[in-house]
Amino acid sequence: MALVNEQFLKLPGSYLFADIARKVAAYREAHPGRDIIRLGIGDVTLPLPQVSIEAMHRAVDEMADSRTFHGYGPEQGYGFLIEAIIRGDYEPRGISLKPGEVFVSDGAKSDTGNIGDILSRDNVVAVTDPVYPVYVDSNVMGGRAGELGGDGRWSGLCYLPCTADNAFVPALPDRKVDVVYLCYPNNPTGTTLTRGQLKQWVDYALANDVLIMFDSAYEAFISEDDVPHSIYEIEGARRCAIEFRSFSKTAGFTGVRCGYTVVPEEVTARLADGTRAALNPLWNRRQCTKFNGASYITQRGAEAIYTPEGRRQVREHIDYYMANARAMREGLKAAGIEAWGGVNAPYVWLKTPAGVGSWQFFEQMLDRAGVVSTPGAGFGPSGEGYIRLSAFGKQEDCREAMARLRRWLG
Amino acid sequence: MALVNEQFLKLPGSYLFADIARKVAAYREAHPGRDIIRLGIGDVTLPLPQVSIEAMHRAVDEMADSRTFHGYGPEQGYGFLIEAIIRGDYEPRGISLKPGEVFVSDGAKSDTGNIGDILSRDNVVAVTDPVYPVYVDSNVMGGRAGELGGDGRWSGLCYLPCTADNAFVPALPDRKVDVVYLCYPNNPTGTTLTRGQLKQWVDYALANDVLIMFDSAYEAFISEDDVPHSIYEIEGARRCAIEFRSFSKTAGFTGVRCGYTVVPEEVTARLADGTRAALNPLWNRRQCTKFNGASYITQRGAEAIYTPEGRRQVREHIDYYMANARAMREGLKAAGIEAWGGVNAPYVWLKTPAGVGSWQFFEQMLDRAGVVSTPGAGFGPSGEGYIRLSAFGKQEDCREAMARLRRWLG
């Protein structure tokens, strides 16, 4: 008789954004004429950069002719894209990577979800709180989270609260942990770590033999000099960190699916007998066994953003979204609401009025202003009392949403 | 200190096809002028069907305009493709599926590799032998395979030999197992199960509470009436089987990446306390957490093969490859070699001459005939003494390869 992985049964049945979609749908049905602006989910609204469109058309045409057809590609991604990534994203920051250290995939969600495959169940995992739900849920599935308590915390995870009280800078764990997930610029708070703050984490990881899972999916939105784009800007990180990147937000690839993961040759973890194993060949074996490469067409689309014209087009998109973020920060201030983020990240994180919970404020904002947000509590217990707004909407929608918030609260 | 999943360290370092590629590369370097024909890896050579090319061009154009842009899609796949699959692949065979039972993905390799996520480590897994390596390797990673013995068998797996002695029809397990992987039409042997033979498996699974993982990636190549295309043609299979399908070989999508998995609502597995859980919501949760949907462009390309013109184009491709298979069967016969498969599958499985091992015959065939094959032993211990040839090559190459084999052996 087949036995299920019972860890799955501990998970709440649905995903945060599915809950929100259901609530919004119910509201729309009850208020059919209402004009609703969606600043909830972090999905882009601008079309793909024209360079990617053109590259994908060419790639589709290649697939129509047996002389240029591409069948199975390398599970790790095509050399043309890996080279473009290394030269475009890392060399300009003084970081050298070998092609075998970069693994192209169908997205950072897959990679951050699957990376646990190569780790033992017997690891203590730390997460910042609030946090991108995939890190928590995938570790629940992997049997590392223990039990869900009434306070919304999993007994086996170490939570690192990030709130206004500590300026959203997580303290180092006060107990022994083995793996830490860090996402900077942060989803959902939109806040960052400075180079010095990230160095503390790398030094801590090296001193305590901790593995850092560094998610820098939002690095393209960084505008301030002292915010590192890659953890490998910090000395020693090649020995203790895996980095995840995505084309989703940078280049609008949420529907096209492409990301990559860097596993330096020096990153190792322990065996039970105290010896060490390099993680790069393990991740390679995982990808070769359970993945068959990203679409050739997608990879050609991703490569195109590294051309000079591609960079210019991506920059325009990012500037557009960051103008939204600026308008939102200013609008919230004018409405008397305290907010963070939106300077180096496409998310603005705001404090709900005293005594109003995340879900309550979410519903008020939907009802009074017709604006869909994401309740901070959905990202973890320390997100209670906060709301996330996404800057990925259309400019006119963002401005109109702020005008409505001012009218409602100002 | 982070701990690795030590199961990974038990796996041989590289994948079968990587070994072969290395051997062929070494041979080419030693024999630079030699004309080599590749009938090893099962990758297609015809370009994509024109309907898919046109659909993908349209989809790329949609991504260029914010009014028709597609961002995040459903993790389970778009409704348009799921409906086309149900109406095109199942309804004509009298099988009703609900949209929520079909999960579109980036390929059957990902799904057959990841399905173990929802199962406990404490399952005894049976595999036919020889077998597609992903089933074995992913269960090694999941901790279900035990130790690799000197005979090439994993101590924790139950092997079901399929050789000429039993006409490649696996006997039911002679000990208690919980999960069985069946791939029919079979990779690598190209053989099939009749409706009656598959019914025995379904009846056995229902009687013994066994979960069947049914991989029907090659169903489009079936030419004989008594060979089932889907396990759900067999009564009761909805209660005990998960089915995997692929667009890779059917429609040449090896480089575009699309497949799907059917998890009927009735399929359940046990908890330790003896109660049962449905697997459909577990797989849904897995995909929602660790996957973000297949590329929109890819899904439009896949949808197109279900149009009347698409079906005609796919049929032409399959006929082309199956004409290769027929030529190969006839050529091998003329060369005095016993062979199976190639009637309902794009693989021909041949017996090496008495006393010649798989790898030895692979090397002889490369050296004497300039033909790349896949050694049967690479698919498992019972593959020793056999060789797989793929019918996915160009017609002229297949014919020339057979002429060379006749000259060498005939």
HADDOCK unambig.tbl for C-alpha pairs under 7 A between the chains (distance, minus, plus):
assign (segid A and resid 1 and name CA) (segid B and resid 178 and name CA) 4.72 0.50 0.50
assign (segid A and resid 1 and name CA) (segid B and resid 208 and name CA) 6.75 0.50 0.50
assign (segid A and resid 1 and name CA) (segid B and resid 209 and name CA) 4.52 0.50 0.50
assign (segid A and resid 1 and name CA) (segid B and resid 210 and name CA) 5.20 0.50 0.50
assign (segid A and resid 1 and name CA) (segid B and resid 270 and name CA) 6.76 0.50 0.50
assign (segid A and resid 2 and name CA) (segid B and resid 123 and name CA) 6.10 0.50 0.50
assign (segid A and resid 2 and name CA) (segid B and resid 178 and name CA) 4.51 0.50 0.50
assign (segid A and resid 2 and name CA) (segid B and resid 179 and name CA) 6.05 0.50 0.50
assign (segid A and resid 2 and name CA) (segid B and resid 209 and name CA) 6.86 0.50 0.50
assign (segid A and resid 2 and name CA) (segid B and resid 210 and name CA) 5.91 0.50 0.50
assign (segid A and resid 2 and name CA) (segid B and resid 211 and name CA) 5.98 0.50 0.50
assign (segid A and resid 2 and name CA) (segid B and resid 269 and name CA) 5.22 0.50 0.50
assign (segid A and resid 2 and name CA) (segid B and resid 270 and name CA) 6.01 0.50 0.50
assign (segid A and resid 3 and name CA) (segid B and resid 119 and name CA) 5.95 0.50 0.50
assign (segid A and resid 3 and name CA) (segid B and resid 120 and name CA) 5.40 0.50 0.50
assign (segid A and resid 3 and name CA) (segid B and resid 122 and name CA) 6.97 0.50 0.50
assign (segid A and resid 3 and name CA) (segid B and resid 123 and name CA) 6.26 0.50 0.50
assign (segid A and resid 3 and name CA) (segid B and resid 269 and name CA) 5.38 0.50 0.50
assign (segid A and resid 3 and name CA) (segid B and resid 270 and name CA) 4.65 0.50 0.50
assign (segid A and resid 3 and name CA) (segid B and resid 271 and name CA) 5.78 0.50 0.50
assign (segid A and resid 4 and name CA) (segid B and resid 118 and name CA) 5.98 0.50 0.50
assign (segid A and resid 4 and name CA) (segid B and resid 119 and name CA) 4.19 0.50 0.50
assign (segid A and resid 4 and name CA) (segid B and resid 120 and name CA) 4.90 0.50 0.50
assign (segid A and resid 4 and name CA) (segid B and resid 269 and name CA) 5.68 0.50 0.50
assign (segid A and resid 4 and name CA) (segid B and resid 270 and name CA) 5.92 0.50 0.50
assign (segid A and resid 4 and name CA) (segid B and resid 271 and name CA) 6.01 0.50 0.50
assign (segid A and resid 5 and name CA) (segid B and resid 118 and name CA) 5.09 0.50 0.50
assign (segid A and resid 5 and name CA) (segid B and resid 119 and name CA) 4.34 0.50 0.50
assign (segid A and resid 5 and name CA) (segid B and resid 120 and name CA) 4.01 0.50 0.50
assign (segid A and resid 6 and name CA) (segid B and resid 271 and name CA) 6.76 0.50 0.50
assign (segid A and resid 8 and name CA) (segid B and resid 282 and name CA) 6.57 0.50 0.50
assign (segid A and resid 43 and name CA) (segid B and resid 71 and name CA) 6.30 0.50 0.50
assign (segid A and resid 43 and name CA) (segid B and resid 72 and name CA) 6.54 0.50 0.50
assign (segid A and resid 44 and name CA) (segid B and resid 71 and name CA) 6.42 0.50 0.50
assign (segid A and resid 45 and name CA) (segid B and resid 66 and name CA) 6.49 0.50 0.50
assign (segid A and resid 46 and name CA) (segid B and resid 66 and name CA) 5.53 0.50 0.50
assign (segid A and resid 47 and name CA) (segid B and resid 63 and name CA) 5.60 0.50 0.50
assign (segid A and resid 47 and name CA) (segid B and resid 64 and name CA) 4.99 0.50 0.50
assign (segid A and resid 47 and name CA) (segid B and resid 65 and name CA) 5.30 0.50 0.50
assign (segid A and resid 47 and name CA) (segid B and resid 66 and name CA) 4.84 0.50 0.50
assign (segid A and resid 47 and name CA) (segid B and resid 69 and name CA) 5.69 0.50 0.50
assign (segid A and resid 48 and name CA) (segid B and resid 63 and name CA) 5.88 0.50 0.50
assign (segid A and resid 48 and name CA) (segid B and resid 64 and name CA) 5.50 0.50 0.50
assign (segid A and resid 50 and name CA) (segid B and resid 64 and name CA) 6.84 0.50 0.50
assign (segid A and resid 53 and name CA) (segid B and resid 60 and name CA) 6.22 0.50 0.50
assign (segid A and resid 53 and name CA) (segid B and resid 64 and name CA) 6.44 0.50 0.50
assign (segid A and resid 56 and name CA) (segid B and resid 60 and name CA) 6.96 0.50 0.50
assign (segid A and resid 57 and name CA) (segid B and resid 57 and name CA) 6.13 0.50 0.50
assign (segid A and resid 57 and name CA) (segid B and resid 60 and name CA) 6.84 0.50 0.50
assign (segid A and resid 60 and name CA) (segid B and resid 53 and name CA) 6.21 0.50 0.50
assign (segid A and resid 60 and name CA) (segid B and resid 56 and name CA) 6.96 0.50 0.50
assign (segid A and resid 60 and name CA) (segid B and resid 57 and name CA) 6.85 0.50 0.50
assign (segid A and resid 63 and name CA) (segid B and resid 47 and name CA) 5.59 0.50 0.50
assign (segid A and resid 63 and name CA) (segid B and resid 48 and name CA) 5.87 0.50 0.50
assign (segid A and resid 64 and name CA) (segid B and resid 47 and name CA) 5.00 0.50 0.50
assign (segid A and resid 64 and name CA) (segid B and resid 48 and name CA) 5.49 0.50 0.50
assign (segid A and resid 64 and name CA) (segid B and resid 50 and name CA) 6.83 0.50 0.50
assign (segid A and resid 64 and name CA) (segid B and resid 53 and name CA) 6.43 0.50 0.50
assign (segid A and resid 65 and name CA) (segid B and resid 47 and name CA) 5.30 0.50 0.50
assign (segid A and resid 66 and name CA) (segid B and resid 45 and name CA) 6.48 0.50 0.50
assign (segid A and resid 66 and name CA) (segid B and resid 46 and name CA) 5.52 0.50 0.50
assign (segid A and resid 66 and name CA) (segid B and resid 47 and name CA) 4.84 0.50 0.50
assign (segid A and resid 69 and name CA) (segid B and resid 47 and name CA) 5.69 0.50 0.50
assign (segid A and resid 70 and name CA) (segid B and resid 255 and name CA) 5.70 0.50 0.50
assign (segid A and resid 71 and name CA) (segid B and resid 43 and name CA) 6.29 0.50 0.50
assign (segid A and resid 71 and name CA) (segid B and resid 44 and name CA) 6.41 0.50 0.50
assign (segid A and resid 71 and name CA) (segid B and resid 254 and name CA) 4.86 0.50 0.50
assign (segid A and resid 71 and name CA) (segid B and resid 255 and name CA) 4.22 0.50 0.50
assign (segid A and resid 72 and name CA) (segid B and resid 43 and name CA) 6.53 0.50 0.50
assign (segid A and resid 72 and name CA) (segid B and resid 254 and name CA) 5.02 0.50 0.50
assign (segid A and resid 72 and name CA) (segid B and resid 255 and name CA) 4.82 0.50 0.50
assign (segid A and resid 73 and name CA) (segid B and resid 255 and name CA) 6.21 0.50 0.50
assign (segid A and resid 109 and name CA) (segid B and resid 290 and name CA) 5.90 0.50 0.50
assign (segid A and resid 109 and name CA) (segid B and resid 291 and name CA) 6.20 0.50 0.50
assign (segid A and resid 109 and name CA) (segid B and resid 292 and name CA) 6.71 0.50 0.50
assign (segid A and resid 110 and name CA) (segid B and resid 290 and name CA) 4.77 0.50 0.50
assign (segid A and resid 110 and name CA) (segid B and resid 291 and name CA) 4.91 0.50 0.50
assign (segid A and resid 113 and name CA) (segid B and resid 289 and name CA) 6.89 0.50 0.50
assign (segid A and resid 113 and name CA) (segid B and resid 290 and name CA) 4.64 0.50 0.50
assign (segid A and resid 114 and name CA) (segid B and resid 290 and name CA) 6.57 0.50 0.50
assign (segid A and resid 118 and name CA) (segid B and resid 4 and name CA) 5.97 0.50 0.50
assign (segid A and resid 118 and name CA) (segid B and resid 5 and name CA) 5.09 0.50 0.50
assign (segid A and resid 119 and name CA) (segid B and resid 3 and name CA) 5.95 0.50 0.50
assign (segid A and resid 119 and name CA) (segid B and resid 4 and name CA) 4.18 0.50 0.50
assign (segid A and resid 119 and name CA) (segid B and resid 5 and name CA) 4.35 0.50 0.50
assign (segid A and resid 120 and name CA) (segid B and resid 3 and name CA) 5.39 0.50 0.50
assign (segid A and resid 120 and name CA) (segid B and resid 4 and name CA) 4.89 0.50 0.50
assign (segid A and resid 120 and name CA) (segid B and resid 5 and name CA) 4.01 0.50 0.50
assign (segid A and resid 122 and name CA) (segid B and resid 3 and name CA) 6.96 0.50 0.50
assign (segid A and resid 123 and name CA) (segid B and resid 2 and name CA) 6.09 0.50 0.50
assign (segid A and resid 123 and name CA) (segid B and resid 3 and name CA) 6.25 0.50 0.50
assign (segid A and resid 134 and name CA) (segid B and resid 289 and name CA) 5.78 0.50 0.50
assign (segid A and resid 137 and name CA) (segid B and resid 289 and name CA) 6.86 0.50 0.50
assign (segid A and resid 138 and name CA) (segid B and resid 289 and name CA) 6.77 0.50 0.50
assign (segid A and resid 178 and name CA) (segid B and resid 1 and name CA) 4.70 0.50 0.50
assign (segid A and resid 178 and name CA) (segid B and resid 2 and name CA) 4.48 0.50 0.50
assign (segid A and resid 179 and name CA) (segid B and resid 2 and name CA) 6.03 0.50 0.50
assign (segid A and resid 208 and name CA) (segid B and resid 1 and name CA) 6.74 0.50 0.50
assign (segid A and resid 209 and name CA) (segid B and resid 1 and name CA) 4.54 0.50 0.50
assign (segid A and resid 209 and name CA) (segid B and resid 2 and name CA) 6.85 0.50 0.50
assign (segid A and resid 210 and name CA) (segid B and resid 1 and name CA) 5.21 0.50 0.50
assign (segid A and resid 210 and name CA) (segid B and resid 2 and name CA) 5.89 0.50 0.50
assign (segid A and resid 211 and name CA) (segid B and resid 2 and name CA) 5.98 0.50 0.50
assign (segid A and resid 254 and name CA) (segid B and resid 71 and name CA) 4.88 0.50 0.50
assign (segid A and resid 254 and name CA) (segid B and resid 72 and name CA) 5.03 0.50 0.50
assign (segid A and resid 255 and name CA) (segid B and resid 70 and name CA) 5.71 0.50 0.50
assign (segid A and resid 255 and name CA) (segid B and resid 71 and name CA) 4.22 0.50 0.50
assign (segid A and resid 255 and name CA) (segid B and resid 72 and name CA) 4.80 0.50 0.50
assign (segid A and resid 255 and name CA) (segid B and resid 73 and name CA) 6.20 0.50 0.50
assign (segid A and resid 255 and name CA) (segid B and resid 295 and name CA) 5.75 0.50 0.50
assign (segid A and resid 255 and name CA) (segid B and resid 296 and name CA) 5.74 0.50 0.50
assign (segid A and resid 256 and name CA) (segid B and resid 295 and name CA) 4.52 0.50 0.50
assign (segid A and resid 256 and name CA) (segid B and resid 296 and name CA) 6.09 0.50 0.50
assign (segid A and resid 256 and name CA) (segid B and resid 297 and name CA) 6.97 0.50 0.50
assign (segid A and resid 257 and name CA) (segid B and resid 295 and name CA) 5.71 0.50 0.50
assign (segid A and resid 269 and name CA) (segid B and resid 2 and name CA) 5.23 0.50 0.50
assign (segid A and resid 269 and name CA) (segid B and resid 3 and name CA) 5.40 0.50 0.50
assign (segid A and resid 269 and name CA) (segid B and resid 4 and name CA) 5.69 0.50 0.50
assign (segid A and resid 270 and name CA) (segid B and resid 1 and name CA) 6.77 0.50 0.50
assign (segid A and resid 270 and name CA) (segid B and resid 2 and name CA) 6.03 0.50 0.50
assign (segid A and resid 270 and name CA) (segid B and resid 3 and name CA) 4.67 0.50 0.50
assign (segid A and resid 270 and name CA) (segid B and resid 4 and name CA) 5.93 0.50 0.50
assign (segid A and resid 271 and name CA) (segid B and resid 3 and name CA) 5.75 0.50 0.50
assign (segid A and resid 271 and name CA) (segid B and resid 4 and name CA) 5.99 0.50 0.50
assign (segid A and resid 271 and name CA) (segid B and resid 6 and name CA) 6.74 0.50 0.50
assign (segid A and resid 282 and name CA) (segid B and resid 8 and name CA) 6.56 0.50 0.50
assign (segid A and resid 289 and name CA) (segid B and resid 113 and name CA) 6.88 0.50 0.50
assign (segid A and resid 289 and name CA) (segid B and resid 134 and name CA) 5.77 0.50 0.50
assign (segid A and resid 289 and name CA) (segid B and resid 137 and name CA) 6.86 0.50 0.50
assign (segid A and resid 289 and name CA) (segid B and resid 138 and name CA) 6.77 0.50 0.50
assign (segid A and resid 290 and name CA) (segid B and resid 109 and name CA) 5.91 0.50 0.50
assign (segid A and resid 290 and name CA) (segid B and resid 110 and name CA) 4.78 0.50 0.50
assign (segid A and resid 290 and name CA) (segid B and resid 113 and name CA) 4.66 0.50 0.50
assign (segid A and resid 290 and name CA) (segid B and resid 114 and name CA) 6.57 0.50 0.50
assign (segid A and resid 291 and name CA) (segid B and resid 109 and name CA) 6.21 0.50 0.50
assign (segid A and resid 291 and name CA) (segid B and resid 110 and name CA) 4.91 0.50 0.50
assign (segid A and resid 292 and name CA) (segid B and resid 109 and name CA) 6.71 0.50 0.50
assign (segid A and resid 295 and name CA) (segid B and resid 255 and name CA) 5.74 0.50 0.50
assign (segid A and resid 295 and name CA) (segid B and resid 256 and name CA) 4.50 0.50 0.50
assign (segid A and resid 295 and name CA) (segid B and resid 257 and name CA) 5.70 0.50 0.50
assign (segid A and resid 296 and name CA) (segid B and resid 255 and name CA) 5.75 0.50 0.50
assign (segid A and resid 296 and name CA) (segid B and resid 256 and name CA) 6.09 0.50 0.50
assign (segid A and resid 297 and name CA) (segid B and resid 256 and name CA) 6.98 0.50 0.50
